[in-house]
Amino acid sequence: MIPRARSLEIEKSSLAENGTLSQPAALKRARLSGKVGAGLDPCGAVQVAFDLAAGQERETSFRLGVGRNTAEVQTLVRRFRRADASRVALEGVWEYWNRTLGAVNVDTPDPSVNVMANGWLLYQTLSCRVWGRTGFYQSGGAYGFRDQLQDVMALVHAEPAITREHLLRAAAHQFREGDVQHWWHPPAGRGVRTHFSDDYLWLPYVTCRYVSCLADTGVLDEKIHFLESRPIKPEEEAYYDLPNRSEESATLYQHCVRAIENGLKFGEHGLPLIGCGDWNDGMNMIGKDGRGEVSGWLSSFTTC
């Protein structure tokens, strides 16, 4: 919500022609142009003009926000209208990150390792992988079934509630047969069903990790509905669809059991079939015809 004021304008082309990130063209003007439209830089500029006397100081805050409805917008406006609202909010951010990133401290002789382990890696996991859901091979904001389960394992000491929440979220994207959506987009849940063999096994693995670290056995009794959709055909690599929520539900423990049972498909040498994934999408041609047997990695993973 941006308050109306004569001294304030918004422009979607603050860099403009001949401007740079360090010296936006808008800063050279007494007033912003107010131009918007195709071909302009996709960013915003907010400007307010005031004079400072010698030795004078003045603090200015800009408030940008969004609400689900008018009542929520009005609540936000009242909350952040106070002069110290920006400082209070910023201190809250500092407090959150200091507490979260300080939950585990690693001290090694290498300062660069300490910097990475005591802040940067966990910050990236939470802000980029869990909240932003973006990365080199995942840039569309989707949840990857195995991806985010792996990510939340790093949060069992710093943000265990997020790990717990995601276990239940992931279980809700398991089909009745025991396989899962390889990835899906919220909020609708449209995504892909595949022959990947390792996706669904991350659910029992991360559940075991969470329970062993937190002793929260109650999570095993949480009931979650399955998904329901047509089975993937043997000759299909994948298909994209919006599945239905099944009327059938089960505890998280039963979801984990169903995932393991679905992985117990063996080839002629007694090893689990690889499907079209073994924690490495580059191996998906090996088992695409339903015959390729898996490496010892997934065999151990299935039985651990």
C-alpha positions as CSV (number, residue, x, y, z in Angstrom):
1,M,0.0,0.0,0.0
2,I,1.6,3.3,-1.1
3,P,0.2,6.4,0.5
4,R,-0.9,9.2,-1.8
5,A,1.3,12.3,-1.6
6,R,2.0,15.2,-3.9
7,S,5.7,14.8,-3.4
8,L,5.8,11.1,-4.3
9,E,5.7,9.4,-7.7
10,I,6.3,5.9,-8.9
11,E,8.1,5.1,-12.2
12,K,8.9,1.8,-13.8
13,S,11.9,3.1,-15.6
14,S,14.3,4.5,-13.0
15,L,17.3,3.5,-14.9
16,A,16.0,4.9,-18.2
17,E,18.1,5.7,-21.2
18,N,21.8,6.3,-20.4
19,G,21.2,5.5,-16.7
20,T,23.1,2.9,-14.8
21,L,22.5,0.9,-11.6
22,S,24.9,3.2,-9.7
23,Q,23.6,6.4,-11.3
24,P,19.9,5.9,-12.3
25,A,18.7,8.6,-14.7
26,A,15.8,9.4,-12.3
27,L,18.2,10.8,-9.7
28,K,19.2,13.5,-12.0
29,R,15.7,14.9,-12.3
30,A,13.8,17.2,-10.0
31,R,10.7,15.1,-10.7
32,L,10.1,11.6,-12.0
33,S,8.5,11.3,-15.5
34,G,5.7,9.0,-14.5
35,K,6.1,7.0,-17.7
36,V,5.2,3.3,-17.7
37,G,4.8,0.8,-20.5
38,A,6.6,-1.7,-22.8
39,G,10.3,-1.2,-23.4
40,L,11.0,0.5,-20.1
41,D,13.2,-0.9,-17.4
42,P,11.1,-3.3,-15.2
43,C,11.8,-1.6,-11.9
44,G,10.3,1.0,-9.7
45,A,11.4,4.4,-8.4
46,V,9.9,6.3,-5.5
47,Q,11.0,10.0,-5.0
48,V,10.4,12.5,-2.3
49,A,12.0,16.0,-2.2
50,F,13.1,17.9,0.9
51,D,15.7,20.5,1.9
52,L,18.4,20.0,4.6
53,A,19.9,22.9,6.5
54,A,23.6,22.7,7.5
55,G,24.1,19.9,10.1
56,Q,20.4,18.9,9.9
57,E,19.4,15.2,9.7
58,R,16.2,13.7,8.5
59,E,15.1,10.0,8.2
60,T,12.6,9.0,5.4
61,S,11.0,5.7,5.0
62,F,9.1,4.3,2.0
63,R,6.4,1.7,2.6
64,L,5.4,-0.8,-0.1
65,G,3.1,-3.7,0.7
66,V,0.3,-5.9,-0.4
67,G,-2.8,-7.3,1.4
68,R,-5.3,-10.1,0.5
69,N,-8.2,-7.7,1.0
70,T,-9.0,-4.1,2.0
71,A,-9.2,-4.9,5.7
72,E,-5.7,-6.5,5.7
73,V,-4.3,-3.5,3.8
74,Q,-5.8,-1.1,6.3
75,T,-4.3,-3.1,9.2
76,L,-0.9,-3.0,7.5
77,V,-1.2,0.8,7.0
78,R,-1.9,1.4,10.6
79,R,0.9,-1.0,11.7
80,F,3.5,0.7,9.7
81,R,2.3,4.3,9.9
82,R,4.4,5.0,13.1
83,A,7.7,6.8,12.6
84,D,9.7,4.0,14.2
85,A,7.9,1.2,12.3
86,S,10.8,0.6,9.8
87,R,13.3,0.4,12.6
88,V,11.2,-2.0,14.6
89,A,10.6,-4.2,11.6
90,L,14.3,-4.3,10.7
91,E,15.3,-5.2,14.2
92,G,12.8,-8.0,14.0
93,V,14.5,-9.3,10.9
94,W,17.9,-9.1,12.5
95,E,16.6,-10.9,15.6
96,Y,15.1,-13.7,13.5
97,W,18.2,-14.3,11.4
98,N,20.6,-14.1,14.4
99,R,18.5,-16.7,16.2
100,T,18.0,-19.0,13.3
101,L,21.5,-18.9,11.9
102,G,23.0,-19.1,15.4
103,A,21.2,-22.3,16.3
104,V,24.3,-24.3,15.2
105,N,27.8,-23.0,15.4
106,V,30.8,-24.6,13.7
107,D,34.3,-23.5,14.6
108,T,37.2,-24.7,12.4
109,P,40.7,-23.4,11.7
110,D,39.5,-22.1,8.3
111,P,37.7,-18.8,8.5
112,S,36.1,-19.2,5.1
113,V,34.5,-22.5,6.2
114,N,33.2,-20.9,9.3
115,V,31.6,-18.1,7.3
116,M,29.9,-20.6,5.0
117,A,28.8,-23.0,7.7
118,N,27.7,-20.4,10.3
119,G,25.3,-18.4,8.2
120,W,25.5,-18.4,4.5
121,L,24.6,-22.0,3.7
122,L,21.7,-22.1,6.1
123,Y,20.5,-18.7,4.9
124,Q,20.5,-19.9,1.3
125,T,18.7,-23.1,2.2
126,L,15.9,-21.3,3.9
127,S,15.5,-18.1,1.8
128,C,16.4,-19.5,-1.6
129,R,15.5,-23.2,-1.6
130,V,12.5,-23.4,0.8
131,W,10.9,-19.9,0.5
132,G,12.0,-18.9,-3.0
133,R,12.3,-22.5,-4.4
134,T,14.9,-21.4,-6.9
135,G,18.3,-22.6,-7.9
136,F,20.5,-23.6,-10.9
137,Y,18.2,-26.5,-11.9
138,Q,15.0,-25.2,-10.2
139,S,14.0,-21.7,-11.1
140,G,10.3,-21.8,-11.5
141,G,9.1,-21.6,-7.9
142,A,7.9,-25.2,-8.0
143,Y,8.3,-27.8,-5.2
144,G,10.5,-30.7,-6.1
145,F,9.5,-33.7,-4.1
146,R,13.0,-34.8,-3.3
147,D,14.6,-31.4,-3.7
148,Q,12.8,-29.6,-0.8
149,L,12.8,-32.7,1.4
150,Q,16.6,-32.7,1.1
151,D,16.6,-29.0,1.9
152,V,14.5,-29.1,5.0
153,M,16.8,-31.8,6.5
154,A,19.3,-28.9,7.1
155,L,16.6,-27.1,9.3
156,V,16.0,-29.8,11.9
157,H,18.0,-27.8,14.5
158,A,17.3,-24.2,13.3
159,E,13.7,-24.4,12.2
160,P,12.2,-27.8,13.0
161,A,8.7,-26.5,12.5
162,I,9.4,-25.9,8.9
163,T,10.8,-29.4,8.5
164,R,7.7,-30.8,10.1
165,E,5.3,-28.7,8.0
166,H,7.1,-29.8,4.8
167,L,6.9,-33.5,5.7
168,L,3.1,-33.2,5.7
169,R,3.1,-31.1,2.6
170,A,5.2,-33.6,0.7
171,A,3.0,-36.5,1.9
172,A,0.0,-34.7,0.5
173,H,1.6,-35.0,-3.0
174,Q,1.9,-38.8,-2.9
175,F,-0.4,-40.9,-5.1
176,R,-2.5,-43.8,-3.7
177,E,-0.1,-46.2,-5.4
178,G,2.9,-44.8,-3.4
179,D,4.7,-42.8,-6.1
180,V,4.6,-39.0,-6.0
181,Q,4.6,-35.9,-8.1
182,H,8.2,-35.3,-9.2
183,W,7.4,-31.6,-8.9
184,W,4.3,-29.4,-8.5
185,H,3.4,-25.7,-8.6
186,P,1.4,-24.2,-5.7
187,P,-1.3,-23.3,-5.0
188,A,-3.2,-25.5,-7.4
189,G,-0.8,-28.4,-7.3
190,R,-0.5,-29.0,-11.0
191,G,2.7,-31.0,-11.7
192,V,4.3,-34.1,-13.2
193,R,4.0,-37.8,-12.6
194,T,7.0,-39.9,-13.5
195,H,8.7,-43.2,-13.2
196,F,11.4,-41.8,-10.9
197,S,12.3,-44.4,-8.3
198,D,14.0,-42.4,-5.6
199,D,11.6,-39.4,-5.2
200,Y,9.2,-41.1,-2.9
201,L,11.9,-42.8,-0.8
202,W,13.0,-39.4,0.5
203,L,9.7,-39.1,2.4
204,P,10.5,-42.0,4.9
205,Y,14.2,-41.0,5.0
206,V,13.6,-37.4,6.0
207,T,10.8,-38.4,8.4
208,C,13.2,-40.8,10.2
209,R,15.8,-38.0,10.4
210,Y,13.2,-35.5,11.8
211,V,11.9,-38.0,14.4
212,S,15.3,-39.1,15.5
213,C,16.4,-35.5,16.0
214,L,13.3,-34.1,17.6
215,A,11.7,-37.2,19.2
216,D,8.4,-35.8,17.7
217,T,6.7,-39.2,17.2
218,G,3.4,-37.4,17.1
219,V,4.1,-36.4,13.5
220,L,3.8,-40.0,12.5
221,D,0.1,-40.0,13.5
222,E,-0.8,-36.9,11.4
223,K,-3.4,-37.9,8.7
224,I,-2.9,-36.7,5.1
225,H,-4.9,-37.4,2.0
226,F,-3.4,-39.0,-1.1
227,L,-3.6,-37.8,-4.6
228,E,-5.6,-39.6,-7.3
229,S,-4.9,-39.6,-11.0
230,R,-4.5,-42.1,-13.8
231,P,-1.4,-44.3,-13.6
232,I,1.5,-43.3,-15.7
233,K,1.8,-45.6,-18.8
234,P,4.9,-47.8,-19.2
235,E,5.8,-46.1,-22.4
236,E,5.4,-42.5,-21.0
237,E,8.4,-40.6,-19.6
238,A,6.1,-38.3,-17.6
239,Y,2.8,-36.5,-17.9
240,Y,1.7,-33.1,-16.6
241,D,-1.7,-32.9,-14.9
242,L,-3.8,-31.5,-12.0
243,P,-4.6,-34.6,-9.9
244,N,-7.5,-34.8,-7.5
245,R,-7.3,-35.2,-3.8
246,S,-8.3,-38.8,-2.9
247,E,-10.9,-39.5,-0.4
248,E,-8.5,-42.0,1.1
249,S,-6.2,-40.6,3.8
250,A,-3.5,-42.2,6.0
251,T,-1.1,-41.4,8.7
252,L,2.4,-40.0,7.8
253,Y,3.8,-43.4,8.9
254,Q,1.5,-45.2,6.5
255,H,2.5,-42.8,3.7
256,C,6.1,-43.7,4.4
257,V,5.4,-47.5,4.4
258,R,3.5,-47.1,1.1
259,A,6.5,-45.3,-0.4
260,I,8.9,-48.1,0.6
261,E,6.5,-50.8,-0.6
262,N,6.2,-49.0,-4.0
263,G,10.0,-49.2,-4.3
264,L,10.2,-52.9,-3.8
265,K,10.2,-53.8,-7.5
266,F,13.2,-56.0,-8.4
267,G,15.0,-57.0,-11.6
268,E,16.5,-60.3,-12.6
269,H,19.6,-59.8,-10.3
270,G,17.5,-59.0,-7.2
271,L,18.2,-55.3,-7.2
272,P,15.5,-52.7,-7.2
273,L,14.5,-51.3,-10.6
274,I,15.9,-47.9,-11.2
275,G,12.8,-46.4,-12.8
276,C,14.1,-43.2,-14.5
277,G,16.0,-41.7,-11.6
278,D,18.6,-42.6,-9.0
279,W,19.2,-39.2,-7.3
280,N,20.6,-38.2,-10.7
281,D,18.4,-37.1,-13.5
282,G,21.2,-38.0,-15.9
283,M,20.6,-41.7,-15.3
284,N,17.0,-41.7,-16.4
285,M,17.7,-43.5,-19.7
286,I,18.9,-46.6,-17.9
287,G,15.5,-47.6,-16.5
288,K,13.1,-45.9,-18.9
289,D,11.9,-49.3,-20.3
290,G,11.2,-50.8,-16.8
291,R,14.2,-53.2,-17.0
292,G,17.3,-51.3,-15.8
293,E,18.4,-52.3,-12.3
294,V,19.5,-49.7,-9.9
295,S,22.9,-48.9,-8.4
296,G,23.8,-50.1,-4.9
297,W,22.9,-46.6,-3.7
298,L,19.1,-47.0,-4.1
299,S,19.2,-50.6,-3.1
300,S,20.7,-49.5,0.3
301,F,18.3,-46.5,0.4
302,T,15.3,-48.8,0.0
303,T,16.3,-51.1,2.8
304,C,17.9,-48.6,5.3
